[in-house]
């Protein structure tokens, strides 16, 4: 019997539907509603003078998309890309953005009672991307707040790319 999947309050109020990915040896998750697609690593054009965590821009089916190295953004040690490296394309208030992750492991629903807010010790300005921690049977998964990961101001190259698409 699959009674644990049946809820009267609806799935959005009782659980979080997330995409789980890995950075180094740690697991993180993003709300699946923000994820547009997951693509293999591809050519990225660097942007001189950009923030150190901005990898550059890439052409995603004719659309210019800024790409952020999530390891650098979250102060995780940076390694070479592997065959498992992926770009998670997300939709944000600034438009589409690619996030480089080490590997995407799964999509899952996490019951709300398994999610705790981050401790005040780890909730410092440098960790604005952390909105909670999911306690799964075999590991802890840090739930990311996309607004905390992405810059609040729209970069100039994103505006140019969006104008080119609109034209």
C-alpha positions in Angstrom: 0.0 0.0 0.0 1.3 3.5 -0.9 -0.6 5.4 1.8 2.4 7.7 2.5 2.0 9.4 -0.9 -1.7 10.3 -0.2 -2.2 13.6 1.6 -5.4 15.6 2.0 -3.6 18.9 2.3 -1.9 18.5 -1.1 1.8 17.8 -2.0 3.0 21.4 -1.8 2.1 21.9 1.8 3.3 18.6 3.1 6.5 18.1 1.2 9.2 19.7 -0.8 9.8 18.5 -4.4 13.5 19.0 -5.1 16.4 18.3 -7.4 19.4 16.9 -5.4 22.9 17.5 -6.6 26.4 17.2 -5.3 29.2 19.7 -4.7 32.4 18.0 -3.5 31.1 15.4 -1.0 28.1 17.3 0.1 24.5 17.2 -1.1 22.3 20.2 -1.9 18.9 20.7 -3.3 16.9 23.2 -5.3 13.1 23.5 -5.6 12.1 21.7 -8.7 9.8 24.6 -9.7 12.9 26.7 -10.4 14.8 24.1 -12.5 14.2 24.4 -16.2 16.5 21.7 -17.4 19.8 19.8 -16.7 22.4 19.7 -19.4 25.9 18.2 -19.8 28.8 20.6 -19.4 29.4 22.6 -22.6 31.6 25.4 -23.9 31.5 28.5 -21.7 32.8 31.9 -22.8 34.5 33.7 -19.9 33.6 37.3 -19.1 36.6 39.5 -18.1 36.0 41.5 -15.0 33.1 39.5 -13.7 32.7 38.1 -10.2 35.1 35.2 -9.5 32.2 32.7 -9.3 30.8 33.7 -12.7 32.1 31.1 -15.1 30.9 33.1 -18.1 28.1 32.7 -20.7 27.0 29.8 -22.9 24.7 29.4 -25.9 21.8 27.2 -24.9 19.8 26.5 -28.0 20.3 30.0 -29.4 19.8 31.8 -26.0 22.7 33.4 -24.2 22.7 32.1 -20.6 25.0 33.3 -17.8 26.7 30.4 -15.9 27.7 30.4 -12.3 30.2 27.9 -10.8 28.3 26.9 -7.7 31.4 25.6 -6.0 33.0 29.0 -6.1 29.8 30.7 -5.2 29.4 28.6 -2.1 33.1 28.6 -1.1 33.6 24.9 -1.8 37.0 23.8 -3.0 37.1 23.9 -6.8 38.1 20.8 -8.8 38.3 19.9 -12.5 35.1 19.1 -14.2 34.3 15.4 -14.6 32.0 13.5 -17.0 29.3 13.8 -14.3 29.5 17.6 -14.2 26.2 19.2 -15.1 24.7 22.6 -15.7 21.4 23.0 -13.9 19.5 25.7 -15.7 17.2 27.6 -13.4 14.6 30.4 -13.8 15.2 33.4 -11.6 14.1 37.0 -11.3 17.0 37.8 -13.6 16.0 35.3 -16.3 17.6 31.9 -17.0 20.9 31.1 -15.3 23.1 28.0 -15.4 24.6 26.6 -12.2 27.6 24.2 -12.6 27.3 21.3 -10.2 29.5 18.2 -9.7 26.6 15.7 -10.4 22.9 15.6 -10.2 21.8 12.6 -8.2 18.0 12.5 -8.0 14.7 14.2 -7.9 12.7 13.5 -4.8 9.9 14.7 -2.5 11.0 15.4 1.0 8.3 15.5 3.8 8.1 18.8 5.5 8.7 17.2 8.9 12.2 16.2 7.7 13.2 19.8 7.0 14.7 22.1 9.7 15.7 25.7 9.4 19.5 26.3 9.4 21.1 27.0 12.8 21.9 30.6 13.6 25.5 29.6 13.8 25.6 28.8 10.0 23.1 31.5 9.0 25.7 34.2 8.4 25.6 36.7 5.5 28.0 34.5 3.5 25.5 31.7 3.6 22.4 33.5 2.4 21.8 30.6 0.0 21.0 28.1 2.8 17.3 28.0 3.7 17.0 24.7 5.5 18.5 21.2 6.0 16.7 18.0 5.1 17.4 15.0 7.3 17.2 12.0 5.1 17.9 8.4 6.2 21.4 8.2 4.8 22.5 11.9 4.6 21.8 15.5 5.2 20.8 17.7 2.3 21.2 21.5 2.4 18.2 23.2 0.8 19.3 26.2 -1.3 17.5 29.5 -1.6 18.0 30.5 -5.2 17.6 34.2 -4.4 20.5 33.9 -2.0 22.7 32.2 -4.6 22.2 34.6 -7.5 23.3 38.2 -7.6 20.5 40.7 -6.8 21.5 43.0 -9.6 21.2 41.9 -13.2 24.6 41.6 -14.9 25.1 43.7 -18.1 25.7 40.5 -20.2 22.3 39.1 -19.1 20.6 42.2 -20.3 22.4 42.0 -23.7 21.4 38.4 -24.1 17.8 39.0 -23.2 17.7 41.9 -25.7 19.1 39.7 -28.4 16.5 37.1 -27.7 13.7 39.7 -27.7 14.8 41.1 -31.1 
